[in-house]
């Protein structure tokens, strides 16, 4: 058992686990039947899971910016990189500014150890990187995707880092991230810790842990299109099962270290699902502001504080997690960078009722094979109402009666439509504009 001092007991450790392209129905607890996710299902049952949880964007970079900053991604230029291209495309021209406070820098100032294991995707060295944004240590990839075995980006360039040094290490990347997270947890801690574990699973290329031949076949053929075409539904199942098993091992490490009771564990995804996901009742996928592109599994466990086996209908978004972590750790946000997220602890503790929220999304995207053609999309959710703008078209849906967003009722609900449209336009005017208009 790891010894802890009184400060650690009073202030919880944080383990934030972020999956990559994990859709709403990709866990067996949410209806997936092609494989089982027993460890994630159990984690969900040990705390509160949210039936109306959203990512801040339908793609990865903006959502990560939102989590790191606690703000809507479009408040920063890096947040309108949808997603950030590879180093060969953007170099160090844009990233998460080191001077902008982050969840890591705020917790570090507040006395926490901070570590990121896994995917960063918010800017490249030497100007940007996890160590420049509040993390004490980093082991992972800087780009948006790496091969599970060869640890290269989609251009074939190596992309595995220890701090700010490129390294080579043999192993399946999900397992390597799991092992590093366990090593961090098992280490003696004199201060409370914050560990961000950002898996690349289940992002393409879809290569299960026994499918190294798929990786070898890509040598000399690395490209977005070829990576997207790699793997099968069975590969996806193997990727997911390895992710699930890894989370189970991390949770067991907390138990073995005697840290379970004083550690908040949060699980979420950066956006909706992709090719092999189970979209269930929802329309759309990664790259769209329809429910399938932004509705994601999210659950929070804090033994003794948050009751187990709870399902909350509260509507939440990625940057609420940031605000909640800060509140739980008694850490103040920077008043010069006001949070858009809201503290969920009163809901989680049963001290406040579920209430209506007004949440916003804006997305344009890039011309890459995996995503829809670039087009301005926007959305507002307010109660059960959802306003969507998609190019020149506008819609109003009632998610309570139409979760698949099939029936446009703007003509029947003109007042609601006009109000949400106006709210969206007012909010959108505050954001960084997209380059080129």
C-alpha positions in Angstrom: 0.0 0.0 0.0 1.2 3.5 -0.9 1.5 5.8 2.1 -0.5 9.0 1.9 -0.3 12.1 3.9 -3.3 14.0 5.3 -3.3 16.5 2.4 -3.7 13.6 0.0 -6.6 12.2 2.0 -8.4 15.5 2.1 -7.9 16.2 -1.6 -8.7 13.4 -4.0 -6.5 12.0 -6.7 -7.8 12.4 -10.2 -7.7 9.7 -12.9 -9.3 11.0 -16.1 -9.5 8.4 -18.9 -10.3 9.6 -22.4 -11.1 7.3 -25.2 -10.6 8.3 -28.9 -13.6 8.0 -31.3 -15.6 5.9 -28.8 -19.3 6.2 -29.8 -22.3 6.2 -27.5 -23.2 2.6 -28.1 -19.7 1.2 -28.1 -19.9 -0.2 -24.5 -21.9 -3.3 -23.7 -23.7 -1.4 -20.9 -25.0 0.9 -23.6 -26.1 -1.9 -26.0 -23.0 -3.1 -27.8 -23.5 -6.8 -28.6 -20.6 -7.7 -30.8 -18.2 -7.8 -27.8 -18.3 -7.2 -24.1 -16.7 -4.4 -22.0 -17.0 -5.8 -18.5 -14.5 -3.5 -16.8 -15.9 -0.2 -18.2 -19.4 -1.5 -17.5 -18.5 -2.1 -13.9 -16.8 1.3 -13.5 -20.0 2.9 -14.9 -22.1 1.0 -12.3 -19.8 2.1 -9.4 -20.7 5.7 -9.9 -22.9 8.0 -11.9 -23.2 7.7 -15.6 -24.8 10.4 -17.7 -27.5 9.6 -20.3 -27.1 13.1 -21.9 -23.4 13.5 -22.0 -21.7 15.3 -24.9 -18.3 16.0 -26.3 -17.5 19.7 -27.0 -16.9 18.9 -30.7 -17.5 16.0 -33.1 -13.7 15.7 -33.6 -10.7 15.3 -31.4 -8.5 18.4 -31.2 -11.3 20.8 -30.2 -12.7 18.5 -27.5 -9.2 18.1 -26.0 -8.7 21.9 -26.0 -12.1 22.2 -24.3 -11.1 19.7 -21.6 -7.7 21.3 -21.0 -9.0 24.8 -20.8 -12.6 24.3 -19.4 -13.9 26.5 -22.2 -15.6 26.2 -25.5 -12.9 25.2 -28.0 -13.7 28.1 -30.4 -12.4 30.6 -27.9 -8.9 29.7 -29.1 -7.3 29.4 -32.6 -6.2 25.9 -31.8 -9.8 25.0 -31.1 -10.9 25.7 -34.7 -8.4 23.2 -36.0 -10.9 20.5 -36.7 -8.7 18.4 -36.2 -5.1 19.7 -36.1 -3.1 18.3 -39.0 0.1 16.4 -38.7 3.5 18.0 -38.0 4.4 17.9 -41.7 1.3 20.1 -42.4 1.3 22.6 -39.6 4.7 22.4 -37.9 4.7 24.6 -34.8 2.5 27.3 -36.3 -0.4 26.7 -34.0 -1.2 25.0 -30.7 -2.5 25.4 -27.1 -0.7 28.5 -25.9 1.6 27.7 -22.9 0.5 30.9 -21.2 -3.2 29.8 -21.2 -4.1 28.1 -17.9 -5.1 24.5 -18.2 -6.5 21.8 -15.9 -2.9 20.6 -15.5 -1.3 24.0 -14.8 -4.0 24.9 -12.3 -3.7 21.6 -10.4 0.0 21.8 -10.5 0.0 25.3 -9.0 -2.5 23.9 -6.4 0.0 21.2 -5.3 -0.8 18.3 -7.5 1.5 16.0 -9.4 0.4 16.0 -13.0 1.0 13.4 -15.8 -0.3 12.8 -19.3 -0.1 9.3 -20.7 -1.4 9.0 -24.3 -2.6 11.3 -27.0 -2.0 15.1 -26.8 -3.0 16.5 -30.3 -2.9 20.1 -29.3 0.3 21.3 -30.9 3.8 20.3 -31.7 7.3 20.8 -30.3 9.3 22.8 -29.7 6.7 25.5 -29.2 3.8 23.5 -27.8 3.4 20.3 -25.8 2.2 18.8 -22.5 5.1 19.9 -20.5 4.5 23.5 -21.6 0.9 23.3 -20.5 1.2 22.2 -16.9 2.1 18.5 -17.0 5.1 17.3 -15.0 5.5 14.3 -17.2 4.4 13.0 -20.5 4.5 9.6 -22.3 2.5 9.4 -25.5 1.9 10.7 -29.0 1.7 14.3 -30.1 -0.3 13.8 -33.3 -3.9 12.6 -33.9 -3.3 9.0 -34.6 -0.5 6.4 -34.4 -0.1 2.9 -35.5 -0.7 0.5 -32.7 2.5 -1.5 -33.2 5.0 0.8 -35.1 4.0 4.0 -33.3 4.2 6.2 -36.4 1.8 8.9 -37.5 -0.2 8.6 -40.7 2.7 9.9 -42.7 5.0 7.1 -41.4 6.9 9.4 -39.0 7.7 8.1 -35.5 5.5 9.7 -32.9 6.1 8.2 -29.4 7.6 10.6 -26.8 9.0 10.5 -23.4 8.7 14.1 -22.1 10.1 15.9 -25.1 12.4 13.2 -26.4 11.4 10.8 -29.2 11.7 7.2 -28.2 11.3 3.7 -29.6 9.5 1.0 -27.5 8.2 -2.4 -28.6 4.6 -3.1 -27.8 1.0 -2.6 -28.5 0.3 1.0 -27.8 -2.9 0.5 -25.7 -0.9 -1.9 -23.4 2.1 0.5 -23.3 -0.2 3.3 -22.1 -1.9 1.1 -19.6 1.5 -0.1 -18.2 2.8 3.5 -17.9 -0.4 4.6 -16.1 -0.1 1.7 -13.6 3.6 2.6 -13.0 2.6 6.1 -12.2 -0.2 5.0 -9.8 2.1 2.5 -8.0 4.8 5.1 -7.4 5.0 6.6 -3.9 3.1 9.9 -3.8 3.7 12.7 -1.2 1.1 14.9 -2.9 -2.3 14.2 -4.5 -2.0 13.4 -8.2 -3.8 14.1 -11.5 -3.3 11.5 -14.2 -4.8 12.0 -17.7 -4.8 8.7 -19.5 -5.7 9.5 -23.1 -5.9 6.2 -25.0 -5.7 6.3 -28.8 -8.2 3.4 -28.9 -10.5 2.8 -30.7 -9.2 5.3 -33.3 -8.1 3.9 -36.7 -6.0 2.1 -38.0 -8.1 -0.7 -36.5 -5.5 -3.2 -35.5 -6.2 -5.7 -32.7 -3.4 -6.8 -30.4 -2.9 -10.0 -32.4 -3.0 -8.3 -35.8 0.6 -7.1 -36.2 0.4 -8.2 -39.9 -2.0 -5.4 -40.5 0.6 -2.9 -39.3 3.3 -4.5 -41.3 1.2 -4.3 -44.4 1.1 -0.5 -44.0 4.9 -0.1 -44.1 5.6 2.2 -47.1 1.9 2.7 -47.5 1.1 4.9 -44.6 -1.7 7.4 -45.4 -5.0 8.5 -43.9 -7.0 6.6 -46.6 -5.0 3.4 -46.1 -5.3 3.6 -42.3 -9.0 4.1 -42.5 -9.3 1.0 -44.7 -7.3 -1.1 -42.3 -9.1 -3.7 -40.1 -12.6 -5.2 -39.8 -15.4 -5.2 -37.3 -13.6 -8.0 -35.6 -10.5 -5.8 -35.4 -12.6 -3.1 -33.8 -13.9 -5.5 -31.2 -10.3 -6.6 -30.3 -9.2 -3.0 -30.0 -12.1 -2.2 -27.7 -11.6 -5.3 -25.6 -8.0 -4.4 -25.1 -9.0 -0.9 -24.1 -11.5 -2.3 -21.6 -9.0 -4.7 -20.1 -6.5 -1.9 -19.8 -9.0 0.2 -17.8 -9.6 -2.8 -15.6 -5.9 -3.1 -14.9 -5.6 0.6 -14.1 -8.6 0.3 -11.6 -7.0 -2.7 -10.0 -3.7 -0.8 -9.6 -5.7 1.9 -7.7 -7.1 -0.9 -5.4 -3.7 -2.5 -4.9 -2.2 0.8 -3.9 -5.0 1.5 -1.5 -6.1 4.6 -3.4 -9.6 3.7 -4.7 -11.5 5.4 -1.9 -9.7 8.7 -2.4 -9.5 8.8 -6.2 -12.0 10.3 -8.6 -12.1 8.2 -11.8 -13.8 9.8 -14.8 -14.3 8.1 -18.2 -15.3 9.9 -21.4 -14.8 10.0 -25.1 -13.5 12.9 -27.3 -16.3 12.6 -29.9 -18.9 10.3 -31.4 -18.1 7.0 -33.1 -16.6 6.1 -36.5 -16.9 3.4 -39.0 -17.5 0.3 -36.8 -19.3 2.0 -34.0 -22.8 1.1 -32.7 -24.8 4.3 -33.1 -28.0 2.8 -31.6 -30.9 5.3 -31.9 -28.7 8.2 -33.0 -28.2 9.9 -36.4 -24.7 11.0 -37.6 -21.2 10.0 -36.6 -17.8 11.6 -36.0 -17.6 14.9 -37.9 -21.3 15.9 -37.5 -23.2 17.8 -34.8 -26.1 15.3 -34.9 -26.3 13.2 -31.8 -24.2 10.4 -33.2 -21.3 12.7 -33.6 -21.3 14.4 -30.1 -23.2 12.1 -27.7 -20.7 10.1 -25.8 -20.4 7.7 -22.8 -19.4 9.6 -19.6 -19.3 8.4 -16.0 -17.7 9.4 -12.8 -16.8 7.3 -9.7 -15.9 8.7 -6.3 -16.5 6.2 -3.5 -18.2 7.5 -0.5 -19.1 10.8 -2.2 -21.0 9.8 -5.3 -23.5 7.0 -4.9 -23.1 3.9 -7.0 -25.6 2.7 -9.7 -26.8 6.1 -10.6 -28.0 7.3 -14.0 -28.3 11.0 -14.4 -30.4 12.7 -17.1 -28.5 15.9 -16.6 -27.2 17.3 -19.9 -23.4 17.8 -19.6 -20.5 18.6 -21.9 -16.7 18.0 -21.9 -15.7 21.2 -20.2 -18.1 20.5 -17.3 -15.6 17.8 -16.3 -12.9 20.4 -16.0 -15.0 22.6 -13.8 -15.9 19.6 -11.7 -12.3 18.4 -11.2 -11.3 22.0 -10.1 -14.2 22.1 -7.6 -13.5 18.6 -6.2 -9.8 19.5 -5.7 -10.5 22.9 -4.2 -8.6 24.6 -7.1 -9.5 28.0 -8.3 -9.8 28.8 -12.0 -8.0 31.8 -13.5 -10.5 34.7 -13.5 -8.9 36.1 -16.7 -10.0 32.9 -18.5 -13.5 32.3 -17.2 -14.7 28.7 -17.4 -17.6 27.8 -19.7 -18.0 24.5 -17.9 -20.1 24.1 -14.8 -19.4 22.1 -11.6 -21.4 18.9 -11.5 -20.7 18.0 -7.9 -24.1 19.2 -6.6 -25.8 17.0 -9.1 -23.5 14.1 -8.4 -24.0 14.3 -4.7 -27.7 14.5 -5.0 -27.7 18.1 -3.5 -29.3 19.7 -6.6 -31.9 18.6 -9.1 -31.4 18.0 -12.8 -31.9 21.3 -14.6 -32.1 22.6 -18.1 -28.8 23.6 -19.8 -28.1 25.6 -22.9 -25.2 24.1 -24.7 -23.6 25.0 -28.0 -21.5 23.5 -30.8 -19.9 24.8 -34.0 -17.9 22.8 -36.4 -16.6 23.1 -40.0 -14.1 20.3 -40.4 -11.4 19.7 -43.0 -11.1 18.0 -46.4 -9.8 14.7 -45.2 -11.0 11.2 -46.3 -12.4 10.2 -42.9 -14.6 13.3 -42.4 -17.7 14.8 -44.1 -16.8 17.6 -46.6 -16.1 20.9 -44.9 -19.3 22.7 -44.1 -20.3 25.0 -41.2 -22.4 23.1 -38.7 -23.9 24.5 -35.5 -26.2 23.2 -32.8 -27.8 24.3 -29.5 -29.4 22.0 -27.0 -31.8 23.6 -24.6 -33.9 21.2 -22.6 -35.3 18.7 -25.1 -35.0 21.2 -27.9 -32.1 21.0 -30.4 -31.4 23.6 -33.0 -29.1 22.5 -35.9 -27.7 24.5 -38.7 -26.1 22.4 -41.5 -24.8 24.5 -44.3 -27.7 26.5 -45.7 -30.3 24.3 -43.9 -31.7 24.8 -40.4 -33.6 22.4 -38.2 -35.4 22.1 -34.9 -35.8 18.8 -33.2 -37.5 17.6 -30.0 -35.1 14.9 -28.7 -37.6 13.6 -26.2 -39.9 12.4 -29.0 -37.4 12.3 -31.9 -33.9 11.1 -30.7 -33.0 10.2 -34.3 -33.5 13.9 -35.4 -35.7 12.9 -38.3 -38.6 15.4 -38.0 -37.9 19.1 -38.5 -40.5 21.0 -36.5 -39.3 24.6 -36.9 -42.5 25.5 -38.7 -44.6 24.3 -35.8 -42.4 25.8 -33.1 -41.5 29.1 -34.6 -40.8 30.9 -31.3 -38.5 28.2 -30.0 -36.7 28.0 -33.3 -36.2 31.8 -33.5 -35.0 31.9 -29.9 -32.4 29.2 -30.3 -31.3 30.5 -33.6 -30.7 33.9 -32.0 -28.9 32.4 -29.1 -26.6 30.4 -31.4 -25.8 33.5 -33.5 -25.0 35.5 -30.4 -22.7 32.8 -29.1 -21.0 32.1 -32.4 -20.1 35.8 -32.7 -17.9 35.4 -29.6 -15.7 32.7 -31.2 -12.5 32.7 -33.3 -13.6 32.9 -37.0 -12.6 30.1 -39.3 -9.8 31.1 -41.6 -10.9 31.8 -45.2 -14.3 33.1 -44.0 
